[in-house]
């Protein structure tokens, strides 16, 4: 599932606390995001159509719940980036992150440790 930048903001507000009304979503958006209530309702309707969010009625009020976990959305976005920018290969991505100095020395050490643990774990019988 592909989410736009605006849809990510709406979904983050829903993941923060759900279920939520459009007004509650609006209140949770990052400072600086000054969308009209109708814009938020339109985006929520699109997310319902994408099956990322469910909508239930409580009286005259719509209440929204995420149908997609934040983890699943992140995995989908990551796979899309990996496919588009790195031909689906993890090695060039890691090389890029290191080369562009996008990883702090601590993050590099954590990555090395994680990779070593994974490599050592593959030889074990589970």
Rosetta constraint file for C-alpha pairs under 8 A:
AtomPair CA 1 CA 50 HARMONIC 7.92 0.50
AtomPair CA 1 CA 73 HARMONIC 7.01 0.50
AtomPair CA 1 CA 76 HARMONIC 6.30 0.50
AtomPair CA 1 CA 77 HARMONIC 7.76 0.50
AtomPair CA 2 CA 76 HARMONIC 7.32 0.50
AtomPair CA 2 CA 77 HARMONIC 6.77 0.50
AtomPair CA 3 CA 7 HARMONIC 5.55 0.50
AtomPair CA 3 CA 8 HARMONIC 6.08 0.50
AtomPair CA 3 CA 77 HARMONIC 7.93 0.50
AtomPair CA 4 CA 8 HARMONIC 6.21 0.50
AtomPair CA 5 CA 9 HARMONIC 6.55 0.50
AtomPair CA 6 CA 10 HARMONIC 6.50 0.50
AtomPair CA 7 CA 11 HARMONIC 6.03 0.50
AtomPair CA 7 CA 43 HARMONIC 6.80 0.50
AtomPair CA 7 CA 47 HARMONIC 7.46 0.50
AtomPair CA 8 CA 12 HARMONIC 5.95 0.50
AtomPair CA 9 CA 13 HARMONIC 6.34 0.50
AtomPair CA 9 CA 29 HARMONIC 6.66 0.50
AtomPair CA 9 CA 30 HARMONIC 7.78 0.50
AtomPair CA 10 CA 14 HARMONIC 6.38 0.50
AtomPair CA 10 CA 25 HARMONIC 6.76 0.50
AtomPair CA 10 CA 29 HARMONIC 7.11 0.50
AtomPair CA 10 CA 40 HARMONIC 7.80 0.50
AtomPair CA 10 CA 43 HARMONIC 7.80 0.50
AtomPair CA 10 CA 44 HARMONIC 7.60 0.50
AtomPair CA 11 CA 15 HARMONIC 6.01 0.50
AtomPair CA 11 CA 66 HARMONIC 7.22 0.50
AtomPair CA 12 CA 16 HARMONIC 6.05 0.50
AtomPair CA 12 CA 70 HARMONIC 7.85 0.50
AtomPair CA 13 CA 17 HARMONIC 6.92 0.50
AtomPair CA 13 CA 25 HARMONIC 5.58 0.50
AtomPair CA 13 CA 28 HARMONIC 5.45 0.50
AtomPair CA 13 CA 29 HARMONIC 6.08 0.50
AtomPair CA 14 CA 18 HARMONIC 5.46 0.50
AtomPair CA 14 CA 19 HARMONIC 7.09 0.50
AtomPair CA 14 CA 20 HARMONIC 6.65 0.50
AtomPair CA 14 CA 25 HARMONIC 6.44 0.50
AtomPair CA 14 CA 64 HARMONIC 7.75 0.50
AtomPair CA 14 CA 65 HARMONIC 6.87 0.50
AtomPair CA 14 CA 66 HARMONIC 6.48 0.50
AtomPair CA 15 CA 66 HARMONIC 6.86 0.50
AtomPair CA 15 CA 69 HARMONIC 7.76 0.50
AtomPair CA 15 CA 70 HARMONIC 6.91 0.50
AtomPair CA 18 CA 64 HARMONIC 7.29 0.50
AtomPair CA 18 CA 65 HARMONIC 5.77 0.50
AtomPair CA 18 CA 66 HARMONIC 7.48 0.50
AtomPair CA 19 CA 63 HARMONIC 6.22 0.50
AtomPair CA 19 CA 64 HARMONIC 5.38 0.50
AtomPair CA 19 CA 65 HARMONIC 4.70 0.50
AtomPair CA 19 CA 66 HARMONIC 7.76 0.50
AtomPair CA 20 CA 24 HARMONIC 5.73 0.50
AtomPair CA 20 CA 25 HARMONIC 6.38 0.50
AtomPair CA 20 CA 63 HARMONIC 5.40 0.50
AtomPair CA 20 CA 64 HARMONIC 5.30 0.50
AtomPair CA 20 CA 65 HARMONIC 6.73 0.50
AtomPair CA 21 CA 25 HARMONIC 6.27 0.50
AtomPair CA 21 CA 61 HARMONIC 7.28 0.50
AtomPair CA 21 CA 62 HARMONIC 6.06 0.50
AtomPair CA 21 CA 63 HARMONIC 4.65 0.50
AtomPair CA 21 CA 64 HARMONIC 6.01 0.50
AtomPair CA 22 CA 26 HARMONIC 6.09 0.50
AtomPair CA 22 CA 37 HARMONIC 7.37 0.50
AtomPair CA 22 CA 40 HARMONIC 6.57 0.50
AtomPair CA 22 CA 41 HARMONIC 6.20 0.50
AtomPair CA 22 CA 44 HARMONIC 7.69 0.50
AtomPair CA 22 CA 62 HARMONIC 7.44 0.50
AtomPair CA 22 CA 63 HARMONIC 7.35 0.50
AtomPair CA 22 CA 64 HARMONIC 7.60 0.50
AtomPair CA 23 CA 27 HARMONIC 6.31 0.50
AtomPair CA 23 CA 37 HARMONIC 7.15 0.50
AtomPair CA 24 CA 28 HARMONIC 6.45 0.50
AtomPair CA 25 CA 29 HARMONIC 6.50 0.50
AtomPair CA 26 CA 35 HARMONIC 7.86 0.50
AtomPair CA 26 CA 37 HARMONIC 7.18 0.50
AtomPair CA 26 CA 40 HARMONIC 7.00 0.50
AtomPair CA 29 CA 33 HARMONIC 6.41 0.50
AtomPair CA 35 CA 39 HARMONIC 6.11 0.50
AtomPair CA 35 CA 40 HARMONIC 6.77 0.50
AtomPair CA 36 CA 40 HARMONIC 6.61 0.50
AtomPair CA 37 CA 41 HARMONIC 6.29 0.50
AtomPair CA 38 CA 42 HARMONIC 6.13 0.50
AtomPair CA 39 CA 43 HARMONIC 6.25 0.50
AtomPair CA 40 CA 44 HARMONIC 6.10 0.50
AtomPair CA 41 CA 45 HARMONIC 6.15 0.50
AtomPair CA 42 CA 46 HARMONIC 6.34 0.50
AtomPair CA 43 CA 47 HARMONIC 6.22 0.50
AtomPair CA 44 CA 48 HARMONIC 6.19 0.50
AtomPair CA 44 CA 53 HARMONIC 7.48 0.50
AtomPair CA 44 CA 64 HARMONIC 7.92 0.50
AtomPair CA 45 CA 49 HARMONIC 6.29 0.50
AtomPair CA 46 CA 50 HARMONIC 6.20 0.50
AtomPair CA 47 CA 51 HARMONIC 6.19 0.50
AtomPair CA 47 CA 52 HARMONIC 5.28 0.50
AtomPair CA 47 CA 53 HARMONIC 5.52 0.50
AtomPair CA 48 CA 52 HARMONIC 5.89 0.50
AtomPair CA 48 CA 53 HARMONIC 4.72 0.50
AtomPair CA 48 CA 54 HARMONIC 5.62 0.50
AtomPair CA 48 CA 55 HARMONIC 6.80 0.50
AtomPair CA 51 CA 67 HARMONIC 6.86 0.50
AtomPair CA 52 CA 66 HARMONIC 6.02 0.50
AtomPair CA 52 CA 67 HARMONIC 5.06 0.50
AtomPair CA 52 CA 68 HARMONIC 5.34 0.50
AtomPair CA 53 CA 64 HARMONIC 6.38 0.50
AtomPair CA 53 CA 65 HARMONIC 5.46 0.50
AtomPair CA 53 CA 66 HARMONIC 4.35 0.50
AtomPair CA 53 CA 67 HARMONIC 4.93 0.50
AtomPair CA 53 CA 68 HARMONIC 7.14 0.50
AtomPair CA 54 CA 64 HARMONIC 5.52 0.50
AtomPair CA 54 CA 65 HARMONIC 5.20 0.50
AtomPair CA 54 CA 66 HARMONIC 6.32 0.50
AtomPair CA 54 CA 67 HARMONIC 6.30 0.50
AtomPair CA 55 CA 62 HARMONIC 6.17 0.50
AtomPair CA 55 CA 63 HARMONIC 5.57 0.50
AtomPair CA 55 CA 64 HARMONIC 4.71 0.50
AtomPair CA 55 CA 65 HARMONIC 6.69 0.50
AtomPair CA 56 CA 62 HARMONIC 5.63 0.50
AtomPair CA 56 CA 63 HARMONIC 5.25 0.50
AtomPair CA 56 CA 64 HARMONIC 6.58 0.50
AtomPair CA 57 CA 61 HARMONIC 5.63 0.50
AtomPair CA 57 CA 62 HARMONIC 4.59 0.50
AtomPair CA 57 CA 63 HARMONIC 6.06 0.50
AtomPair CA 58 CA 62 HARMONIC 6.23 0.50
AtomPair CA 58 CA 63 HARMONIC 6.92 0.50
AtomPair CA 68 CA 72 HARMONIC 6.43 0.50
AtomPair CA 68 CA 73 HARMONIC 6.62 0.50
AtomPair CA 69 CA 73 HARMONIC 6.32 0.50
AtomPair CA 70 CA 74 HARMONIC 6.10 0.50
AtomPair CA 71 CA 75 HARMONIC 6.14 0.50
AtomPair CA 72 CA 76 HARMONIC 6.17 0.50
AtomPair CA 73 CA 77 HARMONIC 6.16 0.50
AtomPair CA 74 CA 78 HARMONIC 5.93 0.50
AtomPair CA 75 CA 79 HARMONIC 6.04 0.50
AtomPair CA 76 CA 80 HARMONIC 6.19 0.50
AtomPair CA 77 CA 81 HARMONIC 6.25 0.50
AtomPair CA 78 CA 82 HARMONIC 6.03 0.50
AtomPair CA 79 CA 83 HARMONIC 6.00 0.50
AtomPair CA 79 CA 88 HARMONIC 7.39 0.50
AtomPair CA 80 CA 84 HARMONIC 6.05 0.50
AtomPair CA 81 CA 85 HARMONIC 5.71 0.50
AtomPair CA 81 CA 86 HARMONIC 7.48 0.50
AtomPair CA 82 CA 86 HARMONIC 5.11 0.50
AtomPair CA 82 CA 87 HARMONIC 6.44 0.50
AtomPair CA 82 CA 88 HARMONIC 4.86 0.50
AtomPair CA 82 CA 89 HARMONIC 6.66 0.50
AtomPair CA 82 CA 90 HARMONIC 7.16 0.50
AtomPair CA 82 CA 93 HARMONIC 7.40 0.50
AtomPair CA 83 CA 87 HARMONIC 4.68 0.50
AtomPair CA 83 CA 88 HARMONIC 3.97 0.50
AtomPair CA 83 CA 89 HARMONIC 7.41 0.50
AtomPair CA 84 CA 88 HARMONIC 7.21 0.50
AtomPair CA 86 CA 90 HARMONIC 7.40 0.50
AtomPair CA 86 CA 92 HARMONIC 6.33 0.50
AtomPair CA 86 CA 93 HARMONIC 6.34 0.50
AtomPair CA 89 CA 93 HARMONIC 7.03 0.50
AtomPair CA 90 CA 94 HARMONIC 6.33 0.50
AtomPair CA 91 CA 95 HARMONIC 6.13 0.50
AtomPair CA 92 CA 96 HARMONIC 5.96 0.50
AtomPair CA 93 CA 97 HARMONIC 6.25 0.50
AtomPair CA 94 CA 98 HARMONIC 6.28 0.50
AtomPair CA 95 CA 99 HARMONIC 5.90 0.50
AtomPair CA 96 CA 100 HARMONIC 5.85 0.50
AtomPair CA 97 CA 101 HARMONIC 6.13 0.50
AtomPair CA 97 CA 102 HARMONIC 5.00 0.50
AtomPair CA 97 CA 103 HARMONIC 6.22 0.50
AtomPair CA 98 CA 102 HARMONIC 6.07 0.50
AtomPair CA 98 CA 103 HARMONIC 5.95 0.50
AtomPair CA 98 CA 108 HARMONIC 7.87 0.50
AtomPair CA 103 CA 107 HARMONIC 5.55 0.50
AtomPair CA 103 CA 108 HARMONIC 5.94 0.50
AtomPair CA 104 CA 108 HARMONIC 6.17 0.50
AtomPair CA 105 CA 109 HARMONIC 6.21 0.50
AtomPair CA 106 CA 110 HARMONIC 6.20 0.50
AtomPair CA 107 CA 111 HARMONIC 6.08 0.50
AtomPair CA 108 CA 112 HARMONIC 6.19 0.50
AtomPair CA 109 CA 113 HARMONIC 6.15 0.50
AtomPair CA 110 CA 114 HARMONIC 6.04 0.50
AtomPair CA 111 CA 115 HARMONIC 6.09 0.50
AtomPair CA 112 CA 116 HARMONIC 6.10 0.50
AtomPair CA 113 CA 117 HARMONIC 6.08 0.50
AtomPair CA 114 CA 118 HARMONIC 6.15 0.50
AtomPair CA 115 CA 119 HARMONIC 6.08 0.50
AtomPair CA 116 CA 120 HARMONIC 6.08 0.50
AtomPair CA 117 CA 121 HARMONIC 5.95 0.50
AtomPair CA 118 CA 122 HARMONIC 6.31 0.50
AtomPair CA 119 CA 123 HARMONIC 7.29 0.50
AtomPair CA 120 CA 124 HARMONIC 7.34 0.50
